[in-house]
Amino acid sequence: MYAFGMIALLGLAVLVVCGIVARYLGMARELTAAALVVLGIAAVWIADFDLFGAWGLNVRNHALGLVFTGLVVAGAAYFWQPLLASFEAYARRQSDEAQTLEKTQNLRRVA
């Protein structure tokens, strides 16, 4: 049962690291999916976490189990992106930044 939590948290960690790498290296948005796959495989390789072994499924080679688990973590990280973006959009809608600027700087609405 702990495997789902590990996948979700590793996916979130991979997404955060990918965001940091994209910010400081100026990585193109098109390369985000590839970076998530590489970082996902690296994360499970470092943690030596085999999802299929945790579920009791036999994989031919332990390294293949790690690579496939890394792909699952990359998929979880890719899933986190729109989920966190929707929370961010909701927070921006709740604290209307444009309306706050208009009130504090005595601006009037043009459109």
C-alpha positions in Angstrom: 0.0 0.0 0.0 2.9 2.3 0.6 3.9 2.0 -3.1 1.2 4.5 -4.3 2.5 7.1 -1.8 6.1 6.6 -2.9 5.1 7.0 -6.5 3.1 10.2 -5.8 5.8 11.8 -3.7 8.7 10.8 -6.0 6.7 12.2 -8.9 6.2 15.5 -7.0 9.9 15.6 -6.2 10.9 14.9 -9.8 8.5 17.7 -11.0 10.1 20.2 -8.6 13.6 19.3 -9.6 12.6 19.5 -13.3 11.2 23.0 -12.6 14.4 24.1 -11.0 16.5 22.7 -13.8 14.2 24.3 -16.4 14.4 27.7 -14.7 18.2 27.8 -14.3 19.2 26.1 -17.5 16.7 27.8 -19.7 15.4 24.4 -20.9 12.7 24.5 -23.6 9.2 23.4 -22.7 9.3 20.8 -25.3 12.0 19.0 -23.4 10.1 18.8 -20.2 8.7 15.3 -20.8 12.1 14.0 -21.7 13.6 15.6 -18.6 10.8 14.1 -16.4 11.6 10.6 -17.8 15.4 11.0 -17.1 14.8 12.4 -13.7 12.2 9.8 -12.8 14.5 6.9 -13.8 17.4 8.6 -11.9 15.2 9.0 -8.8 14.1 5.4 -8.5 17.6 4.2 -9.4 19.0 6.3 -6.5 16.3 5.1 -4.1 16.5 1.5 -5.5 12.7 1.4 -5.5 11.2 -1.3 -7.6 7.4 -0.8 -7.8 6.9 -4.2 -9.3 9.0 -5.9 -6.7 6.9 -4.1 -4.0 3.8 -5.6 -5.6 5.3 -9.0 -5.7 5.5 -9.2 -9.5 8.5 -10.9 -11.0 10.4 -8.8 -13.6 13.1 -10.5 -15.6 15.8 -8.1 -14.5 16.0 -5.8 -11.5 17.3 -3.0 -13.7 14.3 -3.3 -16.0 12.0 -3.1 -13.0 13.8 0.2 -12.0 13.5 1.6 -15.4 9.8 0.8 -15.7 9.2 2.2 -12.2 11.1 5.4 -13.3 8.6 5.7 -16.2 5.7 5.4 -13.8 7.2 8.1 -11.6 7.7 10.3 -14.7 4.0 9.8 -15.5 3.1 10.7 -12.0 5.2 13.9 -12.3 3.5 14.7 -15.6 0.1 14.2 -13.9 1.1 16.7 -11.1 1.7 19.5 -13.6 -2.0 20.3 -14.5 -3.1 19.5 -11.0 -0.9 22.0 -9.4 -1.6 24.5 -12.2 -5.3 24.3 -11.4 -4.6 25.0 -7.7 -2.5 28.0 -8.8 -5.2 29.3 -11.1 -7.8 29.0 -8.3 -5.6 30.9 -5.9 -5.0 33.6 -8.4 -8.8 33.9 -9.0 -9.4 34.1 -5.3 -6.9 36.9 -4.8 -7.6 39.0 -7.9 -4.2 40.6 -8.5 -5.5 43.1 -11.2 -8.2 44.3 -8.9 -5.8 44.8 -6.0 -3.4 46.8 -8.2 -6.3 49.0 -9.5 -7.3 49.8 -5.9 -3.9 50.5 -4.5 -2.5 52.5 -7.4 -5.7 54.4 -8.3 -5.9 52.9 -11.8 -9.2 52.8 -13.7 -10.4 49.8 -15.8 -10.0 50.4 -19.5 -11.9 47.4 -20.9 
